[in-house]
Amino acid sequence: MLVIEKNDLTLEIEKLTAKYGSTREALLPILQDIQLKHGHISEYSQQEIARMLDIHPVEVYGVVTFYSFLSSEPKGRNVVRLCRTISCDLAGKDAIAKVLENELGIKFGETTQDKKFTLEWANCIGLCDQGPAMLINDECHTKVTPHKIVEILKKYK
């Protein structure tokens, strides 16, 4: 008789399906929990979630790649997202972007060598009246200026 041992990630996903259910409606909450704990949703996680929810792996992949706050690739410990809507653009987003790139030594879409920071664009974070706006992890920063960026980043370095 072949005995297959379950790894920790499989057991974790089983617990999440017990918590949220094993239907398609449980997909997003399960993905969010995996993302929060591991910083990304690996291909293996996606396969296991699909298996346990009895859906096609492409459906899981589609959700992971559709939502910008989910990722199949590891990111830095601190994910910096700068809003790039027209209102933030008019409020001086370009100057903020340059300071972020200079201070972190990376371009948008990249992660620092030490894995402390990932720099990304956000299409909208819902703070259009307070731009330029950005998120670092779950913390909002509004009406940011180049000087404020330097001070904000110090807290995370």
BABAVEX-601152 format. One line per field, with one value per residue (C-alpha): x, z, y; residue in one letter; residue number from 1. Coordinates in steps of 0.05 Angstrom, whole numbers, always signed. Example, Ala and Ser with C-alpha at 12.3 -4.5 7.8 and 13.67 -1.06 7.14 Angstrom:
<pts>
X: +246/+273
Z: +156/+143
Y: -90/-21
residuo: A/S
num: 1/2
</pts>
This chain:
<pts>
X: +0/+28/+26/+30/+50/+19/+66/+54/+25/-26/-47/-52/-97/-140/-150/-169/-220/-249/-253/-280/-312/-294/-335/-313/-335/-279/-225/-211/-209/-162/-117/-115/-95/-40/-15/-15/+24/+73/+79/+58/+17/+63/+45/+41/-9/-50/-52/-72/-126/-155/-155/-189/-241/-252/-239/-190/-120/-128/-186/-141/-84/-134/-155/-83/-61/-123/-118/-58/-53/-43/+21/+50/+121/+155/+160/+199/+180/+153/+111/+109/+51/+46/-20/-16/-85/-94/-109/-44/-8/-34/-13/+60/+65/+125/+170/+150/+165/+235/+250/+225/+268/+329/+320/+307/+356/+305/+255/+180/+166/+231/+251/+314/+371/+360/+286/+265/+226/+185/+163/+98/+46/-25/-81/-122/-121/-183/-150/-158/-172/-108/-56/-4/-20/+16/+12/+68/+40/-28/-8/-35/+7/-27/-6/+65/+122/+193/+216/+161/+182/+252/+223/+170/+220/+266/+212/+216/+291
Z: +0/-21/+35/+14/+68/+64/+68/+113/+57/+38/+111/+115/+53/+82/+145/+102/+64/+130/+152/+87/+53/-8/-60/-112/-65/-18/-70/-57/+20/+15/-34/+11/+72/+33/+5/+74/+107/+51/+12/-52/-79/-107/-166/-117/-74/-134/-155/-85/-78/-146/-126/-59/-89/-148/-199/-256/-238/-293/-254/-193/-235/-268/-201/-176/-238/-242/-173/-165/-90/-103/-132/-156/-147/-81/-65/-16/+57/+44/-19/-39/-86/-116/-145/-218/-231/-266/-200/-169/-234/-230/-156/-171/-176/-224/-173/-120/-168/-181/-107/-93/-148/-124/-50/-62/-119/-161/-217/-213/-218/-184/-115/-77/-72/+3/-8/+37/-16/-79/-118/-157/-190/-165/-213/-157/-82/-71/-44/-105/-63/-23/-77/-90/-50/-37/+4/+39/+55/+85/+110/+70/+59/+29/+2/-2/-21/-40/+30/+63/+21/+51/+122/+109/+80/+141/+183/+139/+127
Y: +0/+68/+120/+192/+241/+310/+369/+429/+472/+419/+413/+489/+492/+436/+478/+538/+497/+474/+547/+577/+518/+477/+514/+565/+621/+602/+614/+687/+683/+622/+658/+720/+679/+643/+709/+741/+684/+667/+732/+698/+641/+587/+543/+485/+523/+540/+466/+444/+497/+477/+404/+416/+463/+417/+472/+477/+504/+556/+587/+594/+623/+671/+699/+704/+742/+786/+817/+862/+849/+774/+748/+682/+708/+724/+798/+839/+843/+914/+924/+997/+1014/+1083/+1104/+1122/+1150/+1217/+1253/+1229/+1245/+1317/+1320/+1304/+1229/+1231/+1266/+1215/+1157/+1184/+1192/+1121/+1092/+1131/+1115/+1041/+1032/+995/+1009/+996/+922/+903/+878/+899/+849/+842/+827/+884/+924/+912/+974/+971/+1015/+1013/+1032/+1063/+1058/+1100/+1162/+1207/+1269/+1260/+1247/+1231/+1169/+1104/+1041/+1006/+938/+957/+1026/+1086/+1148/+1209/+1276/+1249/+1295/+1277/+1296/+1255/+1194/+1194/+1198/+1145/+1095/+1103/+1068/+1006/+1001
residuo: M/L/V/I/E/K/N/D/L/T/L/E/I/E/K/L/T/A/K/Y/G/S/T/R/E/A/L/L/P/I/L/Q/D/I/Q/L/K/H/G/H/I/S/E/Y/S/Q/Q/E/I/A/R/M/L/D/I/H/P/V/E/V/Y/G/V/V/T/F/Y/S/F/L/S/S/E/P/K/G/R/N/V/V/R/L/C/R/T/I/S/C/D/L/A/G/K/D/A/I/A/K/V/L/E/N/E/L/G/I/K/F/G/E/T/T/Q/D/K/K/F/T/L/E/W/A/N/C/I/G/L/C/D/Q/G/P/A/M/L/I/N/D/E/C/H/T/K/V/T/P/H/K/I/V/E/I/L/K/K/Y/K
num: 1/2/3/4/5/6/7/8/9/10/11/12/13/14/15/16/17/18/19/20/21/22/23/24/25/26/27/28/29/30/31/32/33/34/35/36/37/38/39/40/41/42/43/44/45/46/47/48/49/50/51/52/53/54/55/56/57/58/59/60/61/62/63/64/65/66/67/68/69/70/71/72/73/74/75/76/77/78/79/80/81/82/83/84/85/86/87/88/89/90/91/92/93/94/95/96/97/98/99/100/101/102/103/104/105/106/107/108/109/110/111/112/113/114/115/116/117/118/119/120/121/122/123/124/125/126/127/128/129/130/131/132/133/134/135/136/137/138/139/140/141/142/143/144/145/146/147/148/149/150/151/152/153/154/155/156/157
</pts>
